[in-house]
Amino acid sequence: MADKVYTWFIDPKGDPRTNRLVASELSEWNECRDKLCEDGKSRNLWCCPDREFVRNFQRTADASKYPYDVYVREGNYGPVRLWTFDNMSKRERKERIKKMPLKHLIKDAAAIAGA
C-alpha cells in the first residue's frame, strides 16, 4: 500500500508581513494565485516543500503573532482544505469532533490517521 502524498499550503490572509515572511523562504514558483479551495473560495496560497517547513513557519509566525491559515491537499488532485488540528489542544479537538456531522468526522479521522 502506497503512502498518501500531501501538499501543504500557507495562506497569509492578505497580511503583508506574513506574505513577506513566507516569500523570504520560498521562491516565486511556490506562489499559487487564485487556488480554488474546498469551501468554493479562491485564495492566494504559497505551496510549501514539506510538512516540516510548515511547522517551522508556524513557530515563527505564532511568536510574531502573524495571521495565517494552513491548507492541505491529499494526493495530486484532491480538494485544498483548511487544516485546523495544529492550532487546537487535545480537549478542543475532542469537543470539535463531538459536534461534527458524521461525514466530516470520517474525513477528518482519515486525515489524522494518514498524518
N, CA, C and O of each residue as an XYZ file, in Angstrom:
460
protein
N       0.843     -1.174      0.000
C       0.000      0.000      0.000
C       0.892      1.243      0.000
O       1.776      1.376      0.846
N       0.664      2.125     -0.925
C       1.487      3.323     -1.049
C       1.096      4.367     -0.007
O      -0.066      4.468      0.386
N       2.087      5.137      0.431
C       1.815      6.226      1.364
C       1.076      7.332      0.639
O       1.297      7.578     -0.547
N       0.195      7.994      1.372
C      -0.529      9.118      0.780
C       0.404     10.318      0.690
O       1.248     10.539      1.558
N       0.234     11.074     -0.363
C       1.044     12.263     -0.593
C       0.201     13.477     -0.212
O      -0.945     13.609     -0.641
N       0.779     14.356      0.593
C       0.091     15.575      0.992
C       0.872     16.775      0.483
O       2.103     16.791      0.513
N       0.140     17.777      0.018
C       0.744     19.040     -0.379
C       0.249     20.089      0.604
O      -0.954     20.212      0.837
N       1.170     20.837      1.172
C       0.852     21.824      2.205
C       0.920     23.226      1.627
O       1.779     23.532      0.800
N      -0.002     24.075      2.074
C      -0.089     25.455      1.613
C      -0.211     26.385      2.809
O      -0.757     26.010      3.847
N       0.299     27.594      2.659
C       0.132     28.637      3.663
C      -0.642     29.785      3.032
O      -0.319     30.242      1.936
N      -1.671     30.244      3.742
C      -2.462     31.400      3.324
C      -2.096     32.569      4.231
O      -2.400     32.527      5.423
N      -1.448     33.620      3.703
C      -1.084     34.767      4.534
C      -2.274     35.656      4.898
O      -2.109     36.652      5.602
N      -3.448     35.308      4.432
C      -4.695     36.020      4.744
C      -4.622     37.514      4.409
O      -5.238     38.341      5.081
N      -3.864     37.845      3.368
C      -3.778     39.234      2.918
C      -2.867     40.116      3.754
O      -2.762     41.312      3.482
N      -2.207     39.564      4.761
C      -1.322     40.352      5.616
C       0.052     40.484      4.957
O       0.689     39.470      4.673
N       0.523     41.710      4.708
C       1.806     41.877      4.015
C       3.001     41.364      4.823
O       3.976     40.895      4.235
N       2.947     41.442      6.158
C       4.066     40.936      6.969
C       4.182     39.425      6.838
O       5.280     38.889      6.683
N       3.044     38.740      6.901
C       3.043     37.284      6.765
C       3.508     36.892      5.369
O       4.277     35.944      5.210
N       3.046     37.616      4.367
C       3.425     37.343      2.986
C       4.938     37.499      2.799
O       5.567     36.679      2.130
N       5.519     38.539      3.383
C       6.979     38.749      3.280
C       7.742     37.630      3.979
O       8.781     37.182      3.496
N       7.219     37.177      5.124
C       7.876     36.093      5.854
C       7.925     34.818      5.014
O       8.962     34.158      4.943
N       6.809     34.474      4.380
C       6.769     33.272      3.543
C       7.640     33.471      2.300
O       8.399     32.578      1.923
N       7.532     34.630      1.672
C       8.277     34.912      0.442
C       9.786     34.905      0.681
O      10.556     34.601     -0.230
N      10.211     35.237      1.899
C      11.645     35.233      2.183
C      12.221     33.814      2.206
O      13.426     33.630      2.032
N      11.370     32.820      2.418
C      11.814     31.427      2.495
C      11.550     30.630      1.221
O      12.218     29.625      0.973
N      10.589     31.063      0.413
C      10.201     30.321     -0.790
C      10.439     31.156     -2.035
O      10.561     32.378     -1.953
N      10.504     30.506     -3.180
C      10.685     31.234     -4.437
C       9.324     31.587     -5.031
O       8.289     31.121     -4.555
N       9.337     32.396     -6.049
C       8.081     32.798     -6.693
C       7.380     31.611     -7.356
O       6.183     31.685     -7.629
N       8.099     30.525     -7.618
C       7.489     29.333     -8.212
C       6.523     28.655     -7.246
O       5.656     27.889     -7.666
N       6.674     28.935     -5.949
C       5.807     28.335     -4.944
C       4.514     29.117     -4.735
O       3.640     28.684     -3.984
N       4.395     30.249     -5.385
C       3.204     31.073     -5.223
C       2.065     30.512     -6.083
O       2.237     30.275     -7.279
N       0.913     30.307     -5.464
C      -0.274     29.778     -6.157
C      -1.388     30.810     -6.057
O      -2.075     30.897     -5.039
N      -1.561     31.581     -7.104
C      -2.604     32.607     -7.092
C      -3.953     32.006     -7.469
O      -4.045     31.132     -8.330
N      -4.982     32.490     -6.811
C      -6.370     32.091     -7.082
C      -6.557     30.577     -7.052
O      -7.165     30.007     -7.957
N      -6.041     29.933     -6.023
C      -6.197     28.490     -5.837
C      -7.591     28.223     -5.268
O      -7.953     28.754     -4.218
N      -8.368     27.398     -5.970
C      -9.725     27.083     -5.534
C      -9.666     26.114     -4.361
O      -9.025     25.066     -4.445
N     -10.338     26.468     -3.265
C     -10.340     25.645     -2.059
C     -11.662     24.903     -1.925
O     -12.616     25.173     -2.656
N     -11.708     23.979     -0.995
C     -12.868     23.120     -0.801
C     -14.137     23.907     -0.483
O     -15.235     23.468     -0.825
N     -14.001     25.060      0.164
C     -15.171     25.864      0.512
C     -15.695     26.706     -0.650
O     -16.656     27.456     -0.484
N     -15.071     26.588     -1.824
C     -15.521     27.291     -3.016
C     -14.880     28.652     -3.217
O     -15.171     29.315     -4.213
N     -14.027     29.089     -2.320
C     -13.366     30.390     -2.432
C     -11.976     30.224     -3.034
O     -11.299     29.222     -2.803
N     -11.563     31.223     -3.810
C     -10.210     31.233     -4.366
C      -9.309     32.034     -3.440
O      -9.685     33.107     -2.969
N      -8.119     31.507     -3.183
C      -7.177     32.171     -2.289
C      -5.794     32.208     -2.938
O      -5.464     31.388     -3.795
N      -5.001     33.181     -2.504
C      -3.598     33.255     -2.914
C      -2.789     32.508     -1.864
O      -2.627     32.984     -0.741
N      -2.284     31.343     -2.231
C      -1.580     30.466     -1.304
C      -0.117     30.319     -1.703
O       0.269     30.610     -2.835
N       0.678     29.864     -0.756
C       2.069     29.503     -1.004
C       2.188     27.997     -0.840
O       1.818     27.456      0.202
N       2.696     27.320     -1.846
C       2.902     25.876     -1.796
C       4.203     25.597     -1.051
O       5.255     26.123     -1.415
N       4.135     24.777     -0.017
C       5.296     24.503      0.833
C       5.971     23.206      0.413
O       5.306     22.286     -0.062
N       7.283     23.125      0.585
C       8.001     21.923      0.162
C       7.649     20.683      0.983
O       7.652     19.573      0.451
N       7.346     20.858      2.278
C       7.019     19.703      3.114
C       6.365     20.158      4.421
O       6.229     21.353      4.683
N       5.973     19.195      5.215
C       5.302     19.467      6.493
C       6.237     20.138      7.488
O       5.804     20.972      8.284
N       7.501     19.784      7.448
C       8.475     20.383      8.357
C       8.603     21.885      8.122
O       8.742     22.653      9.074
N       8.556     22.304      6.862
C       8.593     23.734      6.556
C       7.412     24.443      7.207
O       7.573     25.525      7.773
N       6.219     23.837      7.132
C       5.016     24.433      7.724
C       5.182     24.547      9.238
O       4.836     25.576      9.819
N       5.703     23.513      9.879
C       5.911     23.557     11.340
C       6.867     24.681     11.727
O       6.606     25.415     12.680
N       7.960     24.819     11.002
C       8.920     25.889     11.296
C       8.287     27.258     11.078
O       8.482     28.176     11.875
N       7.530     27.387      9.997
C       6.843     28.649      9.733
C       5.865     28.974     10.860
O       5.793     30.119     11.306
N       5.120     27.984     11.318
C       4.142     28.202     12.381
C       4.806     28.714     13.661
O       4.276     29.611     14.317
N       5.946     28.157     14.012
C       6.653     28.612     15.219
C       7.023     30.086     15.094
O       6.841     30.859     16.034
N       7.540     30.469     13.940
C       7.940     31.859     13.726
C       6.734     32.788     13.684
O       6.732     33.833     14.335
N       5.712     32.415     12.925
C       4.532     33.268     12.776
C       3.753     33.387     14.083
O       3.241     34.462     14.398
N       3.657     32.305     14.841
C       2.944     32.362     16.123
C       3.680     33.247     17.123
O       3.048     33.987     17.876
N       5.005     33.177     17.136
C       5.789     34.009     18.046
C       5.629     35.489     17.705
O       5.633     36.339     18.595
N       5.487     35.796     16.416
C       5.326     37.185     15.968
C       3.865     37.611     15.870
O       3.566     38.764     15.562
N       2.957     36.667     16.135
C       1.504     36.918     16.066
C       1.055     37.373     14.675
O       0.238     38.284     14.539
N       1.605     36.720     13.643
C       1.193     37.000     12.270
C      -0.020     36.136     11.935
O      -0.075     34.971     12.328
N      -0.996     36.696     11.210
C      -2.159     35.888     10.823
C      -1.826     34.984      9.636
O      -1.126     35.394      8.710
N      -2.329     33.766      9.672
C      -2.136     32.821      8.576
C      -3.085     31.647      8.770
O      -3.624     31.446      9.858
N      -3.284     30.882      7.719
C      -4.001     29.615      7.773
C      -3.164     28.583      7.037
O      -2.412     28.917      6.121
N      -3.297     27.343      7.438
C      -2.614     26.242      6.768
C      -3.666     25.419      6.029
O      -4.700     25.058      6.592
N      -3.388     25.131      4.769
C      -4.270     24.309      3.940
C      -3.499     23.070      3.504
O      -2.270     23.079      3.439
N      -4.230     22.015      3.209
C      -3.607     20.763      2.800
C      -4.414     20.147      1.665
O      -5.633     20.302      1.591
N      -3.708     19.447      0.782
C      -4.350     18.699     -0.307
C      -3.829     17.275     -0.248
O      -2.620     17.047     -0.219
N      -4.744     16.324     -0.232
C      -4.363     14.911     -0.220
C      -4.280     14.426     -1.658
O      -5.230     14.584     -2.426
N      -3.160     13.843     -2.021
C      -2.956     13.385     -3.389
C      -2.645     14.545     -4.309
O      -2.442     15.674     -3.863
N      -2.609     14.255     -5.598
C      -2.290     15.300     -6.574
C      -3.501     16.108     -7.014
O      -3.356     17.232     -7.496
N      -4.688     15.549     -6.853
C      -5.879     16.209     -7.387
C      -6.990     16.385     -6.361
O      -8.111     16.737     -6.726
N      -6.705     16.149     -5.099
C      -7.724     16.290     -4.061
C      -8.069     17.753     -3.822
O      -7.370     18.647     -4.299
N      -9.151     17.998     -3.080
C      -9.525     19.380     -2.777
C      -8.553     19.997     -1.765
O      -8.034     19.306     -0.888
N      -8.318     21.284     -1.894
C      -7.477     22.009     -0.953
C      -8.385     22.418      0.202
O      -9.343     23.169      0.018
N      -8.066     21.908      1.411
C      -8.931     22.178      2.548
C      -8.140     22.748      3.713
O      -6.929     22.550      3.822
N      -8.846     23.457      4.581
C      -8.240     24.079      5.753
C      -7.771     23.003      6.722
O      -8.504     22.053      6.996
N      -6.567     23.142      7.237
C      -6.018     22.225      8.239
C      -6.170     22.906      9.593
O      -5.511     23.913      9.855
N      -7.019     22.375     10.447
C      -7.331     23.046     11.708
C      -6.735     22.379     12.929
O      -6.780     22.967     14.010
N      -6.188     21.199     12.818
C      -5.820     20.441     14.004
C      -4.540     20.909     14.678
O      -4.326     20.563     15.840
N      -3.686     21.668     14.027
C      -2.455     22.123     14.663
C      -2.705     23.157     15.744
O      -1.946     23.241     16.709
N      -3.756     23.940     15.594
C      -3.984     25.055     16.492
C      -4.905     24.717     17.664
O      -5.302     25.614     18.408
N      -5.247     23.456     17.840
C      -6.172     23.072     18.898
C      -5.489     22.182     19.928
O      -4.596     21.398     19.609
N      -5.933     22.325     21.162
C      -5.475     21.404     22.192
C      -6.222     20.082     22.024
O      -7.180     19.994     21.256
N      -5.778     19.062     22.746
C      -6.414     17.753     22.650
C      -7.887     17.833     23.083
O      -8.754     17.208     22.474
N      -8.153     18.599     24.128
C      -9.523     18.767     24.613
C     -10.394     19.457     23.562
O     -11.531     19.048     23.326
N      -9.855     20.508     22.932
C     -10.614     21.229     21.898
C     -10.918     20.324     20.709
O     -12.006     20.399     20.137
N      -9.959     19.464     20.330
C     -10.192     18.532     19.233
C     -11.339     17.581     19.549
O     -12.201     17.330     18.706
N     -11.343     17.049     20.779
C     -12.410     16.130     21.170
C     -13.765     16.822     21.141
O     -14.744     16.240     20.674
N     -13.834     18.047     21.631
C     -15.094     18.799     21.614
C     -15.547     19.071     20.188
O     -16.733     18.955     19.879
N     -14.614     19.431     19.321
C     -14.949     19.710     17.922
C     -15.485     18.456     17.241
O     -16.464     18.516     16.498
N     -14.842     17.328     17.497
C     -15.256     16.082     16.866
C     -16.640     15.665     17.350
O     -17.424     15.130     16.566
N     -16.964     15.901     18.640
C     -18.287     15.564     19.165
C     -19.387     16.334     18.436
O     -20.486     15.813     18.251
N     -19.104     17.558     18.025
C     -20.105     18.431     17.405
C     -20.178     18.286     15.888
O     -21.055     18.880     15.260
N     -19.276     17.509     15.284
C     -19.215     17.412     13.833
C     -20.242     16.429     13.284
O     -20.538     15.423     13.928
N     -20.790     16.710     12.097
C     -21.613     15.711     11.419
C     -20.744     14.503     11.052
O     -19.526     14.626     10.925
N     -21.362     13.363     10.888
C     -20.643     12.106     10.682
C     -19.731     12.139      9.454
O     -18.614     11.629      9.527
N     -20.162     12.720      8.328
C     -19.326     12.689      7.120
C     -18.022     13.459      7.326
O     -16.980     13.051      6.813
N     -18.068     14.569      8.071
C     -16.845     15.321      8.346
C     -15.968     14.579      9.344
O     -14.742     14.638      9.259
N     -16.585     13.887     10.280
C     -15.836     13.109     11.254
C     -15.005     12.029     10.563
O     -13.835     11.835     10.890
N     -15.607     11.340      9.623
C     -14.906     10.273      8.900
C     -13.759     10.850      8.077
O     -12.664     10.287      8.064
N     -13.998     11.966      7.392
C     -12.967     12.597      6.554
C     -11.788     13.069      7.419
O     -10.631     12.848      7.059
N     -12.076     13.719      8.559
C     -11.012     14.229      9.405
C     -10.279     13.102     10.125
O      -9.072     13.202     10.350
N     -10.976     12.044     10.487
C     -10.310     10.907     11.124
C      -9.338     10.249     10.146
O      -8.248      9.830     10.535
N      -9.734     10.159      8.884
C      -8.846      9.599      7.868
C      -7.622     10.490      7.677
O      -6.516      9.988      7.476
N      -7.812     11.815      7.739
C      -6.688     12.745      7.586
C      -5.716     12.620      8.757
O      -4.500     12.672      8.572
N      -6.260     12.454      9.966
C      -5.405     12.319     11.145
C      -4.624     11.013     11.084
O      -3.432     10.985     11.388
N      -5.285      9.946     10.695
C      -4.621      8.645     10.624
C      -3.513      8.641      9.582
O      -2.506      7.953      9.750
N      -3.689      9.405      8.505
C      -2.675      9.453      7.450
C      -1.552     10.406      7.754
O      -0.500     10.327      7.120
N      -1.734     11.326      8.721
C      -0.723     12.343      9.002
C       0.350     11.874      9.917
O       1.265     12.634     10.235
